[in-house]
Amino acid sequence: MTEQAYAADELVGISGRRLALPPGPIFHLQRSADAVHELGAFRAWAGYKDLGAEGATDGLVRFQHVVSFGPTEASGRTGVHCHLAHVHIVIPTSGRGVFSYDGVITEAVPGGVIVQHGGTVHDQFEYSYLPAPFEANAATPLSLEPPPVGAPLRSFGFLELFIPEKIADVEIIPPAEVTNADQASAWDHPYHAEGASFVVQDAAAPGAAYRPVAGRPDLEARDAATWDASGRYVATWVVRPAAGAAGEAVSLAIPGETGGLDLLFVIAGSAQFQRDGEPFTLAAGDCLIASAGLAAGPLSVSPDLRLLRMFVSARAESLRERTPAEIARLVALGPRIITRRQVRPVGDSRPVNVLHDEG
């Protein structure tokens, strides 16, 4: 096991604006056809679809859908890097991606939920791609369930939530320079999100089982376990029609929380809601960002509904975002933010972010 200690060149604080939501009730409904994937907005081979949260929340939340538009063999890996955010959640929706999170090889497929948390050093070095015209690839079907054996090839896609919208993306090792030792390394730096932890909930995990929804015999839900891992800023559930789930009922609310935001994204099917007594329907690909409790429902659902429901705590408004100058300084520092690195031995079972947790 090879270990190196570093001294970060400088500590870059956070002195930007406090993350305040726009005044008054928030109700922003973006239909599936209202936005398209923008190719190369961050990675050259990936398409990014803004699902409307950035504008609706004045930059407090970024919520997007990402799809691979090129093969690993041609496009290459991401390189070792980190995203310095307060919250970072990744929800695979199609295909397959393979990451090294802090030196731990992790497969990302539909059915999994990853609380990456701002600061986890990682490298995406494999992602599936189905050669197809842009329009067909952008229309890759979304799912939150593991694909069955023999399912057709899909391009890797995922939903991604950040708090805040503006973050520092810091490159540690460029793609062309990543070695096997780099890929197997655990890392530490001073910018890990406070109170957050790295968690992967696999679809087969006991905690991922669907349970009846309290007060709603027609619904059942999976608690995706993002609340504690995100520092108690974002809770996530997957909701579907009742199909015989057993166990203790799950509530689609967080006890003691007032205010905040509801984020509703329909993966499949449709559901009817109400605002001030007026009904409206959310269909596949629609995304609603609203003040918590403003959208009542779902009142009725289609048999194939798969609804992603996320709650963002009002406490997120106590957080700050980095100034453009602070982001530029962090990006320029690059690998000099690292204070400690350790190459994991073969068979190392220590968790992700082990060096930071030890510290």
BELNORPE-V661365 format. One record per residue. RES is the residue in three letters. PSI is psi as a letter, one per 20 degrees, with the letter a starting at -180 (999 if undefined). Layout:
res=RES psi=PSI
res=RES psi=PSI
This chain:
res=MET psi=o
res=THR psi=p
res=GLU psi=p
res=GLN psi=p
res=ALA psi=q
res=TYR psi=r
res=ALA psi=o
res=ALA psi=p
res=ASP psi=g
res=GLU psi=q
res=LEU psi=p
res=VAL psi=o
res=GLY psi=a
res=ILE psi=o
res=SER psi=j
res=GLY psi=a
res=ARG psi=q
res=ARG psi=q
res=LEU psi=n
res=ALA psi=p
res=LEU psi=q
res=PRO psi=q
res=PRO psi=q
res=GLY psi=r
res=PRO psi=q
res=ILE psi=p
res=PHE psi=n
res=HIS psi=o
res=LEU psi=o
res=GLN psi=o
res=ARG psi=q
res=SER psi=h
res=ALA psi=i
res=ASP psi=i
res=ALA psi=q
res=VAL psi=r
res=HIS psi=p
res=GLU psi=o
res=LEU psi=p
res=GLY psi=j
res=ALA psi=h
res=PHE psi=f
res=ARG psi=q
res=ALA psi=h
res=TRP psi=i
res=ALA psi=q
res=GLY psi=p
res=TYR psi=p
res=LYS psi=o
res=ASP psi=p
res=LEU psi=j
res=GLY psi=i
res=ALA psi=h
res=GLU psi=g
res=GLY psi=h
res=ALA psi=h
res=THR psi=j
res=ASP psi=l
res=GLY psi=j
res=LEU psi=h
res=VAL psi=p
res=ARG psi=p
res=PHE psi=p
res=GLN psi=r
res=HIS psi=p
res=VAL psi=p
res=VAL psi=q
res=SER psi=p
res=PHE psi=k
res=GLY psi=q
res=PRO psi=q
res=THR psi=g
res=GLU psi=h
res=ALA psi=h
res=SER psi=h
res=GLY psi=a
res=ARG psi=r
res=THR psi=h
res=GLY psi=r
res=VAL psi=p
res=HIS psi=r
res=CYS psi=q
res=HIS psi=o
res=LEU psi=n
res=ALA psi=r
res=HIS psi=h
res=VAL psi=p
res=HIS psi=o
res=ILE psi=p
res=VAL psi=p
res=ILE psi=o
res=PRO psi=q
res=THR psi=i
res=SER psi=q
res=GLY psi=b
res=ARG psi=p
res=GLY psi=q
res=VAL psi=p
res=PHE psi=q
res=SER psi=o
res=TYR psi=o
res=ASP psi=k
res=GLY psi=i
res=VAL psi=o
res=ILE psi=p
res=THR psi=p
res=GLU psi=p
res=ALA psi=o
res=VAL psi=r
res=PRO psi=q
res=GLY psi=h
res=GLY psi=q
res=VAL psi=p
res=ILE psi=o
res=VAL psi=n
res=GLN psi=h
res=HIS psi=p
res=GLY psi=p
res=GLY psi=i
res=THR psi=p
res=VAL psi=p
res=HIS psi=r
res=ASP psi=p
res=GLN psi=o
res=PHE psi=j
res=GLU psi=p
res=TYR psi=p
res=SER psi=q
res=TYR psi=p
res=LEU psi=o
res=PRO psi=p
res=ALA psi=r
res=PRO psi=q
res=PHE psi=g
res=GLU psi=g
res=ALA psi=h
res=ASN psi=h
res=ALA psi=h
res=ALA psi=j
res=THR psi=p
res=PRO psi=q
res=LEU psi=q
res=SER psi=q
res=LEU psi=k
res=GLU psi=q
res=PRO psi=p
res=PRO psi=q
res=PRO psi=q
res=VAL psi=p
res=GLY psi=j
res=ALA psi=q
res=PRO psi=q
res=LEU psi=p
res=ARG psi=q
res=SER psi=q
res=PHE psi=p
res=GLY psi=q
res=PHE psi=q
res=LEU psi=q
res=GLU psi=p
res=LEU psi=p
res=PHE psi=q
res=ILE psi=o
res=PRO psi=a
res=GLU psi=g
res=LYS psi=o
res=ILE psi=r
res=ALA psi=p
res=ASP psi=o
res=VAL psi=p
res=GLU psi=p
res=ILE psi=g
res=ILE psi=p
res=PRO psi=q
res=PRO psi=g
res=ALA psi=i
res=GLU psi=j
res=VAL psi=p
res=THR psi=r
res=ASN psi=h
res=ALA psi=h
res=ASP psi=g
res=GLN psi=h
res=ALA psi=j
res=SER psi=q
res=ALA psi=q
res=TRP psi=q
res=ASP psi=q
res=HIS psi=r
res=PRO psi=j
res=TYR psi=j
res=HIS psi=q
res=ALA psi=p
res=GLU psi=p
res=GLY psi=i
res=ALA psi=r
res=SER psi=q
res=PHE psi=p
res=VAL psi=p
res=VAL psi=p
res=GLN psi=o
res=ASP psi=q
res=ALA psi=h
res=ALA psi=i
res=ALA psi=q
res=PRO psi=h
res=GLY psi=i
res=ALA psi=j
res=ALA psi=q
res=TYR psi=q
res=ARG psi=q
res=PRO psi=q
res=VAL psi=p
res=ALA psi=p
res=GLY psi=j
res=ARG psi=n
res=PRO psi=i
res=ASP psi=i
res=LEU psi=q
res=GLU psi=q
res=ALA psi=q
res=ARG psi=p
res=ASP psi=o
res=ALA psi=j
res=ALA psi=l
res=THR psi=i
res=TRP psi=f
res=ASP psi=g
res=ALA psi=h
res=SER psi=j
res=GLY psi=k
res=ARG psi=l
res=TYR psi=h
res=VAL psi=p
res=ALA psi=q
res=THR psi=p
res=TRP psi=q
res=VAL psi=p
res=VAL psi=p
res=ARG psi=r
res=PRO psi=q
res=ALA psi=p
res=ALA psi=k
res=GLY psi=j
res=ALA psi=q
res=ALA psi=r
res=GLY psi=a
res=GLU psi=p
res=ALA psi=q
res=VAL psi=p
res=SER psi=q
res=LEU psi=l
res=ALA psi=q
res=ILE psi=o
res=PRO psi=p
res=GLY psi=i
res=GLU psi=p
res=THR psi=q
res=GLY psi=b
res=GLY psi=a
res=LEU psi=q
res=ASP psi=p
res=LEU psi=o
res=LEU psi=p
res=PHE psi=p
res=VAL psi=o
res=ILE psi=g
res=ALA psi=q
res=GLY psi=b
res=SER psi=r
res=ALA psi=q
res=GLN psi=p
res=PHE psi=r
res=GLN psi=q
res=ARG psi=o
res=ASP psi=l
res=GLY psi=i
res=GLU psi=p
res=PRO psi=q
res=PHE psi=q
res=THR psi=p
res=LEU psi=p
res=ALA psi=r
res=ALA psi=p
res=GLY psi=i
res=ASP psi=q
res=CYS psi=p
res=LEU psi=p
res=ILE psi=p
res=ALA psi=q
res=SER psi=p
res=ALA psi=p
res=GLY psi=i
res=LEU psi=h
res=ALA psi=o
res=ALA psi=p
res=GLY psi=a
res=PRO psi=q
res=LEU psi=h
res=SER psi=q
res=VAL psi=q
res=SER psi=q
res=PRO psi=h
res=ASP psi=j
res=LEU psi=p
res=ARG psi=o
res=LEU psi=p
res=LEU psi=o
res=ARG psi=p
res=MET psi=q
res=PHE psi=p
res=VAL psi=p
res=SER psi=q
res=ALA psi=h
res=ARG psi=i
res=ALA psi=h
res=GLU psi=i
res=SER psi=i
res=LEU psi=r
res=ARG psi=q
res=GLU psi=q
res=ARG psi=q
res=THR psi=q
res=PRO psi=h
res=ALA psi=h
res=GLU psi=h
res=ILE psi=g
res=ALA psi=h
res=ARG psi=g
res=LEU psi=g
res=VAL psi=g
res=ALA psi=h
res=LEU psi=h
res=GLY psi=c
res=PRO psi=i
res=ARG psi=i
res=ILE psi=i
res=ILE psi=p
res=THR psi=i
res=ARG psi=p
res=ARG psi=q
res=GLN psi=p
res=VAL psi=p
res=ARG psi=p
res=PRO psi=q
res=VAL psi=p
res=GLY psi=j
res=ASP psi=p
res=SER psi=j
res=ARG psi=q
res=PRO psi=r
res=VAL psi=q
res=ASN psi=k
res=VAL psi=h
res=LEU psi=g
res=HIS psi=g
res=ASP psi=h
res=GLU psi=h
res=GLY psi=999
